[in-house]
């Protein structure tokens, strides 16, 4: 197979040399054929007869034209067809000059489209066969005349078949290349989505705990001299928040380091079942949070459950960070029809519009609200955020409990 492949590459690199070799072979075949005469004396089927000079000249012209068949197939067909007509009308019918016209017709059919092949092929067959039958020295029904019709038809059909096969192979290659490009684009898209998901998860884990650590560390530094007991309590909260952050980071990084996708994570993803723990952590940090729930007996999809938890976590973190411990926050999780609605409100802590989305919330260049929106979009929900009338901020997310495929299966 390697030898054949190398031979094909060599031939493909030198098409003119290949055409010259074909022309030489055709010329040899025509000359040898012109010496054979099937109309010898009675009782003899084949004799040897020398062709005349005109036949040899026509054969040489027809063979020489085939050298340029790839560059100008229609012109070569016209030249070979012309010498074939001259040979059919004036020459010895033993001289097979039409052989060059057949190869030229094959080249035209292999290099053009099917309509052109039909038009050119019928024209060539009609002209050559008509000239041989009407103006040739043999009777119109002679087998040599019928052979002209047959060979021109075979040449056109063979060239069209080769062209169709080439087009089919090229279409397969194009589809394979397109599929490969599509796979590469899909892989890049998935990598980008995975990087975004990892960044979002790490932001949610780190921002929440580091914000608590920052606030408690500030409290400890402020009361260290005058109220050492309160400072110790604040440092204990710092230690607990740091431990929780390290635990969640360890779980996240552990999942990323696994060589294959596990059947189940090493630690369940947080959800609304851990809402009390989350609120308790903010209570210990000094933020007053009230919770209202109305989604009993609702089995939330994992992605929706995680999105709801992270939205509440990020919203309360922003309240604690930007509105301070004097702010009051309200969290509500309510099942409304096919959706679950998550709302986080704060009063701004008496600082006007300060809150989750106030200017202070974006001055640090964080990605909290952007991360919320990405999570909600990922589960095909909607998110609205904005300042409240009279101060504070509002975060409202609508998360679908059922997707489109199972919406008709009844209530969850």
LINNOR-V742494 format. One line per field, one symbol per residue. burial: # if it has 9 or more other ideal C-beta (glycine too) atoms within 8 Angstrom, else .. A space follows every 10 residues. Layout:
burial = ???
This chain:
burial = .......... #......### .###.##.## #.#####... .......... #...##.### ###.###### ..#..##.## #.#######. ########## ########## ##...##..# #..##.###. ###..#.#.. .#.###.##. ########## .##..#.... .......... .......... .....#.#.# ########## #######.## ..#....#.# #..##.##.# ##.##..##. ##.##..... .......... ##.##..##. ###.#.#.#. ###.#..#.# ...####### ########## #####.#### #####...## #########. #.######.. ##.....##. #######.#. #.#.#.##.. ########## #......... ..
